[in-house]
Amino acid sequence: MLGRSDQGDTNRESKSFMKTNIAKQEFCVWAHFDKKSSLDLNSIKNSANKKLSGPQFELHLTLFSQIESIDERTDEFLSRTSDYNAPFVITTDEIQIKNKFFQALFVKIKNENHLMKFRKQIAKGLNLESESFFPHVSLYYGKESEENKNKVKKELSQPPKELLIDRITLVDTSKEIESWSVLKSYPLNGI
């Protein structure tokens, strides 16, 4: 994974890397959580996945999906965005289920002003549509009966009331779920 905390000239690495990945692929921008939030949520996610046998995936909140192409400007913009935005807290709601593969079992996130402004800033900078947004953190992907998902939901511990978003990532989601890969991580460094 290329990241801003890696050793060496990450600017040079990311530019050459971005040039080799402009082919028809699919990308996402995800928000990630600090260590404590991640530990708490991963414990719940691992329990759900163990009981429902879903695919393994990295814990995240999807800010944008189905981005068809990226280039050096994508990297430069996300880098600037991370430099000007500080880590921020989001508030969780309850664990919910839906009859959708990628929203089968998840922690609902409240639509708070700071999260919405942050997402809108990214949409504007990357020229993306920002209309539809259902903030959530998936605990399980898959097609399972509502009865089984509700049974597992009742057995899970409740998520923490607040989560700290401390970085965003650019992710290649072109392949199957277990082959998704983080292309670059951008820690939120603003004050």
Secondary structure by P-SEA (a helix, b strand, c coil): ccccccccaaaaaaaaaaaaccccbbbbbbbbbcaaaaaaaaaaaaaaaaaacccccccccccccccccccaaaaaaaaaaaaacccbbbbbcccccccccccccbbbbcccaaaaaaaaaaaaaacccccccbbbbbcccccccaaaaaaaaaaccccccbbbbcbbbbbbccccccccccccccccccc
